[in-house]
Structures are given as C-alpha cells and as structure tokens.
Amino acid sequence: KVMLKDGQWFEEWKDVPSNRQTQIRPTMFPIKDEEKLRAMNLERCLRILPHHQNTGGFFVAVLIKKSPMPWNKRQPKVHQKLPERAGDTEVKAANADNGSDCVTEEPTLAENEESKKMQELQNSDTEQSKKEGVCGPPPSKKMKLFGFKEDPFVFLPEDDPLFVPIQKFYALDPSFPKMNLLTRTQEGKKRQLYMVSKELRNVLLNNSEKMKVINTGIKVWSRNSDGEQFGCAFRLAQEGIYTLYPFIHARIVSVCIEDVKILLTQENPFLSKFSSETQKKVKDMAMGSIVLKYDPDPEKPDDLQCPIVLCGWQGKTSLRAFVPKNERLHYLRMMGVEVFKAKRKEEESENKTEEEAQHRLAHKEEGMDVEDKEHNLVTKMEAETGEESSQSPVESSAMEIENKIEDLDQSSKNAKNHVSQESKDTDASNVKD
C-alpha cells in the first residue's frame, strides 16, 4: 500500500486520483504478474524498515556489472614498439656491455597522433551512444578553488569556558565525556554542540587530512538567543536527548500521558492546562530549557507502555515542547491518537464556522435590504404627496398625508418585526446544531 501525507491509503494505481498522480507513481506499487516477479528474483533482495534496527529505511540488492559501459568499450591503449634502427642496435649493445641500461623513448609526434586518434574514437563512441539512447560518460569533476563548502569539525577543548555554565545548569554527571563534544566553527560564537562516540572521535582526530567529513555526530545543545539571561545560553536538542538524558540530574519534570498529549498537540499551552502535579513541579523552577519525562504506569495497560523523553521550555506562564513535527506525529500515533482524523475534524469545524458566519452575514444584508425598501417607499409616498398637493392643492388635505405616513410607519414596523423573528429563528437553529 502507498500512503499520502494526510493518511489516505491506496492499494492500486487505478485508485489514485488524477491530482495525486504526480506524487504517486505506478512503479511504487508491486507487480502482480507472477512471471515478471520470478524474473526479478526479489527473494535475493532485502528490505530494512526503520524500526528493525533503529535506522533509516534501506533496500539492499547486489548488482553485477556484466559488460563495460559504452564509453569504456575500447581496450586499453597498448604502446607499440617502433622498429629499431641499425645504429640504435649498436649503441644498445655497447651500453649493455658497459653495464648501463638505455631506454628508447617514442617520439612525441607519434604520441600526439595516437592521442588524437583515441580522442576521435572516444568522441565517436559518445555520439553513437547518444544516438542509441544510452547514457553518456559521467562529467569530469571540476576542482574547487576555495576548498570544500563544509565547515570543519572542531572538538571542544578541556578548559573551554563555554562548558562550565552548561554543566552547572543541567547538573551533568562527572562521568559525562565532554571531550567528545565538537562544534563546526573555529571562530565566532558557537551555535550548535554535537556529540560523537569515543571510537568516532579517534577516527576523526587521526584521519583529519585523509578524510572529508560531510556530517557527523548528533546535536545535543543549541544556542538560544535569550538563553544567557536564564542562566545558560544553550537549550537541549531533541535529536540527542536520549544520549544526553542519563547524564542530566537537574531540570527534569515527570509528566502524565495527558500532559504529553497537550505538549505535542498545542504549540505554546498555558500552565493552567496541565495537571496540578506538573504545575507544582514547574512552579518553583527557574525559566529555561527542561526535560519532560513520561514513565509508563503498569497499572494502566491501555496507556502507552514505553518511556518518552522530550525537550521543553518553561516560560513565565506557559510550557512548550521543542520537538520536530514528524516526531510529534510519531509519538501521537504511539499513544493511539488518530492524528489525521483529529486534523480533519478541526478543518470541518472551521468550515462550519465559516458557513455560519456567511449565513448570518446574508441575513444581515437581507435586513438592510428591507430597511432600504422602507426608505424608498417613504420617499415615493412623499413625492406622490408633493405631486398631489402641487396639482390640486384644494382637494388634498393634511389628514390624508398623515394617514399615509402612519400606514408607512406600520408597514416598516411589520417589516422590522419580520427580520428580527427570522434572525431569532436562525440563532435558535445554530444553537441546536
């Protein structure tokens, strides 16, 4: 099966809607033809899923190269010896008698001609391979003038003053291997602190000139812009919290499963939303980075039965978790929270709210239309009254004009009562919904 990001599954390619066919391709689904499956020998391959060995996903297969690539079809160049002349033979024999060796070199002209021929043959092979629809040779790598783009990895010195406030703030155990901490900056402020194992440290130190390091270690601390005023400039990073947690002895808060759900579903919840026990533990703690630990309760088998360690930040009136979105979804699924269903409910409730607002707006506009009609009616009657008075001033009387105005007032009152009754009915129906 193939799944979209919103949790929608597809068993076959024909089930995929047209607007998703750029994301999901036919080759993502297994082949159902038994003969083709046998020909592929998939039983010789190995699929490793992330939960098998706590790594990324891998697909392992052995590929055997049966023939050279189109641009490598020609045999390697063999230097042909030029025919020796009589004089050269005599000199060679004389040198051999003297005990010295003489090596005859080919003329440079012959070398140039041969290299030109080889270049022409290679170009013709490349053009032929392009005509046949075969990929060409890989492009030659260009040498970089200013070295590699990657910043160097620098291990933290033993007496680095940067580590002292970190050790004090988190009450790190004396056994913490601070010599395995490294950064990626030689000058200026250190933004991130990474951690490697003892073995990897030895590899990096002893092979710095032989090896180009793209990335290594796990991030354990990250600089916070306002962290210095809270006692420590570095906050904990979720990436390395499980490696770092055994050495931390301060700023650890135990939370229940409901608190974990709040932390993972809300961005910056107020302290009042958490359990009373959590509020008591956090109340007397200084602001800054903290560790939020969930320990499973064996007496509640329905709850999550594996421990969770989260990096958090305690503010004046709020408590939040510094956890990436993909890890949040992972933890919520482990706890049995249907993330996609909850997301759909939120979207549906938002759509309902928008529809209700539009409905009320439409009724309001309808009421305004009625008032406009009343105003137009009054204006028309006044105009008619004016016309009658101007045409026959003797026949028209003040009493008739007053009667007409009273009729207009009565009709406007009826119209307003009708609009207010409709709005009341609408509000009552919304309350029932």
JOJO-V757935 format. One record per residue. N is the residue number from 1. OMEGA is omega as a letter, one per 30 degrees, with the letter a starting at -180 (none if undefined). Layout:
n=N omega=OMEGA
n=N omega=OMEGA
//
This chain:
n=1 omega=l
n=2 omega=a
n=3 omega=l
n=4 omega=a
n=5 omega=a
n=6 omega=l
n=7 omega=l
n=8 omega=a
n=9 omega=l
n=10 omega=a
n=11 omega=a
n=12 omega=a
n=13 omega=a
n=14 omega=l
n=15 omega=a
n=16 omega=l
n=17 omega=a
n=18 omega=a
n=19 omega=l
n=20 omega=a
n=21 omega=l
n=22 omega=l
n=23 omega=a
n=24 omega=a
n=25 omega=a
n=26 omega=a
n=27 omega=l
n=28 omega=a
n=29 omega=a
n=30 omega=l
n=31 omega=a
n=32 omega=l
n=33 omega=a
n=34 omega=a
n=35 omega=l
n=36 omega=l
n=37 omega=l
n=38 omega=a
n=39 omega=a
n=40 omega=l
n=41 omega=a
n=42 omega=l
n=43 omega=l
n=44 omega=l
n=45 omega=a
n=46 omega=l
n=47 omega=l
n=48 omega=l
n=49 omega=a
n=50 omega=a
n=51 omega=a
n=52 omega=a
n=53 omega=l
n=54 omega=l
n=55 omega=l
n=56 omega=l
n=57 omega=a
n=58 omega=l
n=59 omega=a
n=60 omega=l
n=61 omega=l
n=62 omega=l
n=63 omega=a
n=64 omega=l
n=65 omega=a
n=66 omega=a
n=67 omega=a
n=68 omega=l
n=69 omega=a
n=70 omega=a
n=71 omega=l
n=72 omega=a
n=73 omega=a
n=74 omega=l
n=75 omega=l
n=76 omega=a
n=77 omega=l
n=78 omega=a
n=79 omega=l
n=80 omega=l
n=81 omega=l
n=82 omega=l
n=83 omega=a
n=84 omega=l
n=85 omega=a
n=86 omega=a
n=87 omega=l
n=88 omega=a
n=89 omega=l
n=90 omega=a
n=91 omega=a
n=92 omega=l
n=93 omega=a
n=94 omega=l
n=95 omega=l
n=96 omega=l
n=97 omega=a
n=98 omega=l
n=99 omega=l
n=100 omega=l
n=101 omega=l
n=102 omega=a
n=103 omega=l
n=104 omega=a
n=105 omega=l
n=106 omega=l
n=107 omega=a
n=108 omega=l
n=109 omega=l
n=110 omega=l
n=111 omega=a
n=112 omega=l
n=113 omega=a
n=114 omega=l
n=115 omega=l
n=116 omega=l
n=117 omega=l
n=118 omega=l
n=119 omega=l
n=120 omega=l
n=121 omega=l
n=122 omega=l
n=123 omega=l
n=124 omega=l
n=125 omega=a
n=126 omega=l
n=127 omega=l
n=128 omega=l
n=129 omega=l
n=130 omega=l
n=131 omega=a
n=132 omega=l
n=133 omega=a
n=134 omega=a
n=135 omega=a
n=136 omega=a
n=137 omega=l
n=138 omega=a
n=139 omega=a
n=140 omega=a
n=141 omega=l
n=142 omega=a
n=143 omega=l
n=144 omega=a
n=145 omega=a
n=146 omega=l
n=147 omega=a
n=148 omega=l
n=149 omega=a
n=150 omega=l
n=151 omega=a
n=152 omega=l
n=153 omega=a
n=154 omega=l
n=155 omega=a
n=156 omega=l
n=157 omega=a
n=158 omega=a
n=159 omega=a
n=160 omega=a
n=161 omega=a
n=162 omega=a
n=163 omega=a
n=164 omega=l
n=165 omega=l
n=166 omega=a
n=167 omega=a
n=168 omega=a
n=169 omega=a
n=170 omega=a
n=171 omega=a
n=172 omega=l
n=173 omega=l
n=174 omega=a
n=175 omega=a
n=176 omega=a
n=177 omega=a
n=178 omega=l
n=179 omega=l
n=180 omega=l
n=181 omega=l
n=182 omega=l
n=183 omega=l
n=184 omega=l
n=185 omega=l
n=186 omega=a
n=187 omega=l
n=188 omega=a
n=189 omega=l
n=190 omega=a
n=191 omega=a
n=192 omega=l
n=193 omega=a
n=194 omega=a
n=195 omega=l
n=196 omega=l
n=197 omega=a
n=198 omega=a
n=199 omega=a
n=200 omega=l
n=201 omega=l
n=202 omega=l
n=203 omega=a
n=204 omega=a
n=205 omega=a
n=206 omega=a
n=207 omega=a
n=208 omega=a
n=209 omega=a
n=210 omega=a
n=211 omega=l
n=212 omega=a
n=213 omega=l
n=214 omega=a
n=215 omega=l
n=216 omega=l
n=217 omega=l
n=218 omega=a
n=219 omega=a
n=220 omega=l
n=221 omega=l
n=222 omega=a
n=223 omega=l
n=224 omega=a
n=225 omega=a
n=226 omega=a
n=227 omega=a
n=228 omega=a
n=229 omega=l
n=230 omega=l
n=231 omega=l
n=232 omega=a
n=233 omega=a
n=234 omega=l
n=235 omega=a
n=236 omega=l
n=237 omega=a
n=238 omega=a
n=239 omega=a
n=240 omega=a
n=241 omega=a
n=242 omega=l
n=243 omega=a
n=244 omega=a
n=245 omega=a
n=246 omega=a
n=247 omega=a
n=248 omega=a
n=249 omega=a
n=250 omega=l
n=251 omega=l
n=252 omega=a
n=253 omega=l
n=254 omega=a
n=255 omega=l
n=256 omega=a
n=257 omega=l
n=258 omega=l
n=259 omega=l
n=260 omega=l
n=261 omega=l
n=262 omega=a
n=263 omega=a
n=264 omega=a
n=265 omega=l
n=266 omega=a
n=267 omega=a
n=268 omega=a
n=269 omega=l
n=270 omega=a
n=271 omega=a
n=272 omega=a
n=273 omega=a
n=274 omega=a
n=275 omega=a
n=276 omega=l
n=277 omega=l
n=278 omega=l
n=279 omega=l
n=280 omega=a
n=281 omega=a
n=282 omega=a
n=283 omega=a
n=284 omega=a
n=285 omega=a
n=286 omega=l
n=287 omega=l
n=288 omega=a
n=289 omega=l
n=290 omega=l
n=291 omega=l
n=292 omega=a
n=293 omega=l
n=294 omega=l
n=295 omega=a
n=296 omega=l
n=297 omega=a
n=298 omega=a
n=299 omega=l
n=300 omega=a
n=301 omega=a
n=302 omega=l
n=303 omega=l
n=304 omega=a
n=305 omega=l
n=306 omega=a
n=307 omega=l
n=308 omega=l
n=309 omega=a
n=310 omega=l
n=311 omega=a
n=312 omega=l
n=313 omega=l
n=314 omega=l
n=315 omega=l
n=316 omega=a
n=317 omega=a
n=318 omega=l
n=319 omega=a
n=320 omega=l
n=321 omega=l
n=322 omega=a
n=323 omega=l
n=324 omega=a
n=325 omega=a
n=326 omega=l
n=327 omega=l
n=328 omega=l
n=329 omega=l
n=330 omega=a
n=331 omega=a
n=332 omega=l
n=333 omega=l
n=334 omega=a
n=335 omega=l
n=336 omega=l
n=337 omega=l
n=338 omega=a
n=339 omega=a
n=340 omega=l
n=341 omega=l
n=342 omega=l
n=343 omega=l
n=344 omega=l
n=345 omega=l
n=346 omega=l
n=347 omega=l
n=348 omega=l
n=349 omega=l
n=350 omega=l
n=351 omega=l
n=352 omega=l
n=353 omega=l
n=354 omega=l
n=355 omega=l
n=356 omega=l
n=357 omega=l
n=358 omega=a
n=359 omega=l
n=360 omega=l
n=361 omega=l
n=362 omega=l
n=363 omega=l
n=364 omega=l
n=365 omega=l
n=366 omega=l
n=367 omega=l
n=368 omega=l
n=369 omega=l
n=370 omega=l
n=371 omega=l
n=372 omega=l
n=373 omega=l
n=374 omega=a
n=375 omega=l
n=376 omega=l
n=377 omega=l
n=378 omega=l
n=379 omega=a
n=380 omega=a
n=381 omega=l
n=382 omega=l
n=383 omega=l
n=384 omega=l
n=385 omega=l
n=386 omega=a
n=387 omega=a
n=388 omega=a
n=389 omega=a
n=390 omega=a
n=391 omega=a
n=392 omega=a
n=393 omega=a
n=394 omega=a
n=395 omega=a
n=396 omega=a
n=397 omega=a
n=398 omega=l
n=399 omega=l
n=400 omega=l
n=401 omega=l
n=402 omega=l
n=403 omega=a
n=404 omega=l
n=405 omega=l
n=406 omega=l
n=407 omega=l
n=408 omega=l
n=409 omega=l
n=410 omega=l
n=411 omega=l
n=412 omega=l
n=413 omega=l
n=414 omega=l
n=415 omega=l
n=416 omega=l
n=417 omega=l
n=418 omega=l
n=419 omega=a
n=420 omega=l
n=421 omega=l
n=422 omega=l
n=423 omega=l
n=424 omega=l
n=425 omega=l
n=426 omega=l
n=427 omega=a
n=428 omega=l
n=429 omega=l
n=430 omega=l
n=431 omega=l
n=432 omega=l
n=433 omega=none
//
